[in-house]
Amino acid sequence: MHPIAYLLTLLALGVLFGLGNTMGYHRMLTHRSFKASVPVRWGLTLLGAAFSGSPVFWVGLHRLHHTKSDGEGDPHSPIHGFWWSHCGWLLGTHNAILSALYAASGFGQQLTIVWHDIKRVTGRNPPVWRELCHDLMKEPLMQALDTPFVMPVYFLWQLAFAWLLAGWWGIAGLWFLHLWLTNTSWAVNSVCHDERFGEAPWDTRELSRDVWWMAYLTNGEGYHNSHHRWPRSARHALDGGSDLTWRVTQLLSAVGLVWDVWLPKKYR
């Protein structure tokens, strides 16, 4: 494959899989910002699962984050340190060096999912996150993706497909996608809850920030203070700015694949 075509393919895949997280896991599943047809709902969910793991686990943790935001009980608040908020919480460590190495590992989160599933089947990690996701547990797809070792098998399929498509270049591209997507997703927790970055136009009584440049890296998630002000809003860049997730939502709404799109009254 020509180098330029290779890079453009990685860019397109990065945006597509990123939308699985931002539009699918976050705005659709967690906050129910809109309703979607079955193909769109399942498609976004499977795209998000490619690097974020079980949708039920992700949604349960994020709903807990909003309930306990930047207080005791928040799973990933920077009140315990920047690197803890970024990815140290996944390892259970406050060590910045270990956290930075984990962040640079690319496939590290997939190994964490395997360890997490081993603890589940041995009874050391009961699926308490399901208590916050009764709505999702009614769906067979969500139940299946939350079954131990389904996500690791899904990752092995990605490796096999990448190898068949482009050999070691395919594996390298997949590694880069995981490195990029996991770190930009984690940065919403770390950078966008750090008072050293951005601004907080809304008094939300926690540390969330609107960081405009993060919005370009995360399909619009950088307007995080606005999100904490109106968690259900399908649009995060309410007062202007880059929000690709919102533009895609508008497009799918225009063709009838998405409906009941929620916005704050003053922005409708």
C-alpha positions, 0 to 999 in steps of 0.5 A: 500500500502506498504510504499516503494511502496507508496514513489516510486509511489510519486516519479514517479508521481512527475517526470511525473507531473514535466515533464508536466511543464518543457517539456510541459508548458515551452519548448514545449508551451512557447518556441516552442523548438520542435513539438509533436504529438497530444497525446504527446502535449495534454498529457504534457499539461494536466500533467502541468495543474494538478498543474500549472493552465491554460497553456495560463496564464502560458505561457503568464506570462513566455513570459512576464518574458523573455521580461522584465526579471529582470526589471520593468514589470517582474512579479516575479523578485527578484529585489523586494525581494526573497520571492516576486520572489518565490511566493509573486507575486501570492498574491501581497505581499512583506511580507516574512512570508505570502509568506513562509506560502503560499509556505508551504500550498501545495494547496495554488496555487489552491485557488489562481486560484479560486480567480483569476477566480472569479475576471475574471467572475466579470470583475476585471481581464481581460485575457490580457495574451492571447495577448501573446498567439495567437498561443495557442488560436487557439487550442480548448484544450488551450481555454478550459483549460483557461476557468474560473473554469475549473482548479478548477474542474480539481483539484477536480477530482484529490482530488476525484481520490486520495481519491478513490485510497488511502483515506487520504493517497492519499490526503496526497500524492497529497498534498505533490506532489503539495507542491513539484512541486509548490515550485520547479517551483517557485524556478526557479524564485527565486533561479535561479535569485538570485546572491547568488546562482550558476554562470552566464557563459553567459552575458544575461544582467539580473540576471539568474543563472546556479544552478546545484543542482536545475537541479536535483529538476526541471528536468533540469531547474536549468541551467537557465542562459544557458536558458536565453542565448538560450531560444528556446533550447530544452536542458538547460544543454548545457555543461553537467549536469542533464537535464532529460527533454532533455533526455525524449525529445531525447527518444520521438524524437527517436521514432518519437513522437517529431520532429524539436527539436531546439538546438543552432548551436554550440551544434547540 
